[in-house]
Amino acid sequence: MTDQRVSADGGMEISFGFRNVGAGEKQPLVNDVFHKVAKRYDIMNDVMSAGLHRAWKDAMIAALNPPRREGYRTLDVAGGTGDIAFRIIEASDRKAHSTVLDINGSMLAVGAERAEKKKLSANLTFVEANAEELPFEANSFDAYTIAFGIRNVPRIDVALKEAHRVLKRGGRLLVLEFSEVEMPLLDRFYDAWSFNAIPKFGKLITGDEAPYQYLVESIRKFPNQKDFAAMIVEAGFSRVSFTNYTGGIAALHSGWKI
């Protein structure tokens, strides 16, 4: 497959999978995708990653290492179903408070329902808002996390600058995202799995393969590890680094507001 990734200079704001759309058109299209898949989203994460997303998310929380003290505040963006926020709260012995922000009300509804079942609602706030325009004061959070969501944000550079704004001094950014496979042979297997199997499983599980065709294509458009790290630096973060998981199928990016 020819490389279709955008560079650090931009391009994701008009990219809906492999199709370019007009300015302002991407967000409604992405919203429609997640309204369709909300109730089965976590199941499809299992399908798309062969279950590995669970280990990657656990590694993300281990890297964050939330303290077991009251007053630690995190913002989990594009985290509607609560998967990351729940992990953070449990890792802090239920001391941390996490604000879950998502632009998609269907995803947030799933997260709120799950939080009730897990008896975690007291540690959570659910907010429907845009990652490009966070409704919070500057220097509000100790950590900003986003897992498998940043590539769905049209203006990634704006979202990263907003992340920097709302973090406290000494606060940390952690971004987990599908990335560029750097292991020979694995890349061919991964492409075959992604384009041949994932949309078909999507149709089987949710009744619609189109959202999963978009998700597969969006992974191939997202900047590679080095280009995305450069975007994080450009947004003002320091000590920027990334760690590849499973040969680069996913990568965890880290930055600090100093």
Buried (B, 14 or more C-beta within 10 A) or exposed (E): EEEEBBEBEBBBBBBBBEEEBEEEBBBEBBBBBBBBBBBBBBEBBBBBBEEBBBEBBEBBBEEBEBBEEEEBBBBBBBBBBBBBBBBBBBBBEEBBBBBBBBBBBBBBBBBBEBBEEBEBEEBBEBBBBBBBEBEBEEEBBBBBBBBBBBBBBBBBBBBBBBBBBBBBEEBBBBBBBBBBBBEEEBBEEBBEBBBEBBBEBBBEBBEBBBBBBBBBBBBBBBBBBEBBBBBBBEBBBEEBEBBBBBBBBBBBBBBBBE
